[in-house]
Amino acid sequence: MQRANERFVERLPLVLKRPVYAYAISAAFCGIALVLRLAAQSFLPIGYPFVSFFPAVILSTFLFGLRPGIFTGILCGFLSWYFFIPSGPGGSFGGGVILALIFYTAVIGIDIALIHWMQRANFNLAVERERSRALAENRELLFHELQHRVSNNLQVVAAMLSLQRRHIDDQVAARAMDDAASRLALIGRISRALYDPAEEGQDLHAFLTRLTADVLEASGRRDIQVTVSAPPGLTLDSHVAVPLALIVAEAVSNAIEHGLPHRGGTIEVSLEDSSGALSLRIADDGDGLAPDFRIEKGNSLGLRIASALASQLSAQFGLHPRPEGGAIVRLDLPAQAR
């Protein structure tokens, strides 16, 4: 209802198919004002000839603009003088009559001018609002196109790395090329899914479910089950969600590659929101960690990348043995980092 009223006001003054209609309706307002003034003649004291004509002038100007408003003002002034202002002998104007007409002219002139200026300002505001809406639509379109091109470029670079890998005989170098290609492709998919120009965010439970399923499918493992738990409706800004998704992907890949290299098992991804602070847990029931394991001293590039991403988020990152067997990745993100 409020939006409909705003749209109506933005259309003022009304432009009818034929201008004569505006003048005809304005004349009808004058007629109604005259009838009302005649009906009030018996109980209104002498000296109020214009009391019912001011609203007609204001309404006509408000609905149809400057010229119909001036027309209504002149016609109402003539009707009020003819019917309700007593003239002197021979129809002459006295000082009081002239003063009353001057007062009437000044009041309706000010009313018409104010309404006209307000409508011009309203028109300019509507034009600027429409321009802003068009710019916002273009911005969103350009943003999606940019994201599409960036994601495609990342996919192309990943494909080029995969092609280049065929010409490398060294197994260590070939493995590094494969890892780089898969990470670039993953970053492209994540950025395409999560970046939003409106900053509305995306439901993380649904996204992490798709993400872990993609990582598991890319590994070619059918004997590992991944479960995801997260508060329903939880969303994050893209500058937090993208690094978080990369950390999840790296942790799940590490659990598949190092925790469950030769047998099946389960990987549990859980995300909890406690008063704005996020707690991410990725646990597996694999082979566990060596007693002297340290992330900074390990040879896992994925874990070092995850640790660097956590530092960017001002979060605490760690990989620890799981009491019931396996390992658990922990990421604690403070509320102010979101």
C-alpha positions in Angstrom: 0.0 0.0 0.0 2.8 2.4 0.9 4.7 1.6 -2.3 1.6 2.2 -4.4 1.1 5.6 -2.7 4.8 6.4 -3.5 4.3 5.5 -7.1 1.2 7.6 -7.4 3.0 10.7 -5.9 5.9 10.1 -8.3 3.6 10.4 -11.3 2.3 13.8 -10.2 1.3 16.1 -11.8 -1.0 13.8 -13.8 -0.7 14.0 -17.6 -4.0 13.2 -19.2 -4.5 12.2 -22.8 -6.0 15.6 -23.5 -5.1 18.7 -21.5 -8.7 19.9 -21.8 -9.7 17.1 -19.4 -7.5 18.6 -16.7 -9.1 22.0 -17.1 -12.6 20.4 -17.1 -11.9 18.6 -13.9 -10.4 21.7 -12.4 -13.6 23.6 -13.3 -15.6 20.9 -11.7 -13.6 21.4 -8.5 -14.5 25.1 -8.7 -18.2 24.2 -9.1 -18.0 21.9 -6.0 -16.3 24.6 -4.0 -19.1 27.1 -5.0 -21.8 24.6 -4.0 -20.2 24.1 -0.6 -19.8 27.8 -0.1 -23.4 28.4 -0.9 -24.5 25.6 1.4 -22.5 27.3 4.2 -23.8 30.7 3.5 -26.4 30.7 6.3 -23.9 30.0 9.2 -20.7 31.6 7.8 -20.1 35.2 8.8 -19.5 37.8 6.2 -15.8 38.1 5.3 -15.0 34.5 4.4 -15.6 34.5 0.6 -12.7 32.2 -0.3 -12.9 29.6 2.5 -14.1 26.8 0.2 -12.1 27.8 -2.9 -8.6 27.4 -1.5 -8.9 23.6 -1.4 -10.0 23.5 -5.0 -6.9 25.5 -6.1 -4.6 23.4 -4.1 -6.1 20.1 -5.3 -6.1 21.2 -8.9 -2.5 22.2 -8.7 -1.5 19.1 -6.9 -3.1 16.8 -9.4 -2.7 18.5 -12.8 0.2 21.0 -12.4 0.9 24.7 -12.7 -1.4 25.8 -15.5 -4.6 24.1 -14.4 -3.8 25.4 -10.9 -3.6 29.0 -12.2 -6.8 28.5 -14.2 -8.6 27.2 -11.1 -7.2 30.1 -9.0 -8.5 32.7 -11.5 -11.9 31.0 -11.8 -12.4 30.6 -8.1 -11.4 34.2 -7.5 -14.0 35.4 -10.0 -16.7 33.1 -8.5 -16.0 34.3 -4.9 -16.0 38.0 -6.0 -19.2 37.6 -8.0 -21.2 35.7 -5.4 -19.8 36.6 -2.0 -17.9 39.9 -2.1 -20.3 42.9 -2.0 -19.4 45.7 -4.4 -20.0 49.3 -3.9 -22.5 51.5 -5.8 -22.3 50.9 -9.5 -20.3 47.8 -9.0 -17.2 49.7 -7.9 -14.4 48.1 -5.9 -13.8 49.4 -2.5 -10.6 49.3 -0.5 -11.7 46.2 1.4 -12.6 44.3 -1.7 -9.3 45.1 -3.3 -7.5 44.1 -0.1 -9.4 40.8 0.0 -8.6 40.0 -3.6 -4.9 40.9 -3.0 -4.9 38.6 0.0 -6.5 35.8 -2.0 -4.1 36.2 -4.9 -1.1 36.1 -2.6 -2.2 33.0 -0.7 -3.0 31.0 -3.8 0.1 32.2 -5.6 2.2 31.0 -2.7 0.3 27.7 -2.6 0.7 27.1 -6.4 4.4 28.0 -6.3 5.2 25.7 -3.4 3.3 22.8 -4.9 5.0 23.3 -8.2 8.4 23.4 -6.7 7.7 20.3 -4.6 6.5 18.4 -7.7 9.6 19.4 -9.7 11.8 18.2 -6.8 9.7 15.0 -6.7 10.1 14.5 -10.4 13.9 15.0 -10.2 14.0 12.6 -7.3 12.1 10.0 -9.3 14.5 10.4 -12.2 17.5 10.0 -10.0 15.9 6.9 -8.3 15.3 5.4 -11.7 18.8 6.2 -12.8 20.1 4.6 -9.6 18.0 1.5 -10.2 19.3 1.2 -13.8 22.9 1.6 -12.5 22.3 -1.1 -9.8 21.0 -3.5 -12.5 24.0 -2.7 -14.7 26.4 -3.2 -11.8 24.9 -6.5 -10.9 25.0 -7.6 -14.6 28.6 -6.5 -15.0 29.5 -8.2 -11.7 28.0 -11.5 -12.7 29.8 -11.2 -16.1 33.1 -10.5 -14.3 32.6 -13.4 -12.0 31.8 -15.6 -14.9 34.9 -14.6 -16.8 37.1 -14.8 -13.8 35.8 -18.3 -13.0 36.2 -19.4 -16.6 39.7 -18.0 -16.7 40.6 -20.0 -13.6 39.1 -23.1 -15.2 41.2 -22.4 -18.3 44.4 -22.0 -16.3 43.6 -25.3 -14.5 43.0 -27.1 -17.8 46.3 -25.7 -19.1 48.2 -26.9 -16.1 46.6 -30.4 -16.5 47.7 -30.4 -20.2 51.2 -29.3 -19.2 51.4 -32.0 -16.7 51.4 -34.6 -19.5 54.8 -33.4 -20.6 56.3 -33.8 -17.1 58.0 -37.1 -16.3 59.0 -36.3 -12.8 56.3 -37.7 -10.5 56.8 -35.0 -7.8 56.5 -32.2 -10.3 53.5 -33.9 -11.9 51.8 -34.2 -8.6 52.4 -30.5 -7.8 50.9 -29.6 -11.2 47.8 -31.7 -10.5 47.4 -30.1 -7.0 47.7 -26.6 -8.5 45.2 -27.4 -11.2 42.6 -28.8 -8.8 43.0 -25.9 -6.4 42.5 -23.3 -9.2 39.4 -25.1 -10.4 38.1 -25.3 -6.9 38.6 -21.6 -6.3 36.8 -20.8 -9.5 33.8 -22.9 -8.4 33.7 -21.5 -4.9 33.9 -17.8 -6.1 31.2 -18.4 -8.6 28.9 -19.9 -6.0 29.6 -17.6 -3.1 30.3 -14.1 -4.4 27.2 -12.0 -4.4 27.0 -8.3 -5.4 24.1 -7.8 -3.1 26.1 -9.2 -0.2 23.2 -11.3 0.8 25.3 -14.4 1.4 24.4 -18.1 0.8 23.1 -20.8 3.1 26.3 -22.4 4.3 24.8 -25.8 5.1 23.7 -26.3 1.5 26.9 -24.9 0.1 29.2 -27.0 2.3 27.2 -30.1 1.4 27.8 -29.5 -2.3 31.4 -28.5 -1.7 32.4 -31.7 0.2 30.5 -33.8 -2.3 32.6 -32.2 -5.1 35.8 -32.9 -3.2 34.8 -36.5 -2.5 33.8 -37.0 -6.1 37.1 -35.5 -7.4 39.1 -37.9 -5.2 37.3 -40.9 -6.8 36.7 -42.5 -3.5 33.4 -44.4 -3.0 34.1 -45.9 0.4 34.2 -42.6 2.4 31.1 -40.9 3.8 31.1 -37.2 4.5 28.4 -35.6 6.7 27.8 -31.8 7.2 26.0 -30.1 10.0 25.5 -26.4 10.3 22.8 -24.1 11.7 20.0 -23.6 9.3 19.9 -20.3 7.5 23.5 -19.4 8.5 25.1 -17.0 5.9 28.4 -15.2 5.8 29.8 -12.4 3.8 31.8 -13.6 0.8 35.1 -12.2 2.2 34.7 -14.7 5.0 32.8 -17.5 3.3 35.3 -18.0 0.5 38.4 -18.6 2.7 36.2 -20.7 5.0 35.1 -22.9 2.1 38.7 -23.3 0.9 39.8 -24.4 4.4 37.0 -27.0 4.5 38.0 -28.2 1.0 41.7 -28.5 2.0 40.9 -30.2 5.3 38.6 -32.8 3.7 41.1 -33.5 0.9 43.9 -33.9 3.5 41.7 -36.3 5.5 41.0 -38.4 2.4 44.6 -38.4 1.3 46.5 -38.8 4.6 43.9 -40.0 7.1 42.1 -42.6 4.9 44.5 -43.4 2.1 43.8 -47.2 1.9 40.5 -47.8 3.6 37.0 -46.4 3.9 35.8 -44.2 6.8 33.8 -41.2 7.7 34.5 -37.5 7.7 32.3 -35.1 9.8 32.1 -31.4 9.0 30.4 -29.4 11.7 29.9 -25.6 11.9 28.5 -23.9 15.0 27.5 -20.3 15.6 27.8 -19.2 19.2 26.9 -15.5 19.7 28.5 -14.6 16.4 31.7 -16.7 16.9 32.1 -19.6 14.5 33.6 -23.0 15.4 34.4 -25.3 12.5 35.3 -28.9 13.2 36.4 -31.5 10.5 36.9 -34.9 12.1 37.8 -38.2 10.5 38.3 -41.7 11.8 41.4 -42.4 9.9 45.0 -43.3 10.8 45.5 -40.3 13.0 48.6 -38.2 13.4 52.2 -38.9 14.3 53.1 -38.0 18.0 55.5 -35.3 16.9 53.3 -33.8 14.1 53.4 -30.0 13.6 51.6 -28.2 10.8 54.4 -25.7 10.3 56.9 -28.6 10.0 54.8 -30.9 7.9 55.0 -31.4 4.1 51.3 -30.9 3.4 50.9 -27.8 1.3 47.1 -27.9 1.8 47.4 -27.6 5.5 49.8 -24.7 5.2 47.4 -23.0 2.8 44.6 -23.5 5.3 46.7 -22.1 8.1 47.5 -19.0 6.1 43.8 -18.5 5.2 42.9 -18.8 8.9 45.5 -16.1 9.7 43.8 -13.8 7.2 40.5 -14.3 9.1 42.2 -13.7 12.5 41.1 -17.2 13.4 42.7 -20.0 15.4 43.6 -23.1 13.3 44.8 -26.4 14.5 45.1 -30.1 13.6 44.9 -32.5 16.6 44.6 -36.2 17.3 41.0 -37.4 17.9 40.6 -39.2 21.2 38.5 -42.0 19.6 41.0 -42.3 16.7 41.7 -40.2 13.7 42.3 -36.5 13.5 40.3 -33.3 13.9 40.8 -29.9 12.3 39.6 -27.0 14.4 39.0 -23.4 13.2 37.7 -20.8 15.7 36.6 -17.6 14.1 35.9 -14.7 16.5 32.7 -12.7 16.1 34.5 -9.4 15.2 36.2 -11.2 12.2 32.8 -11.7 10.5 
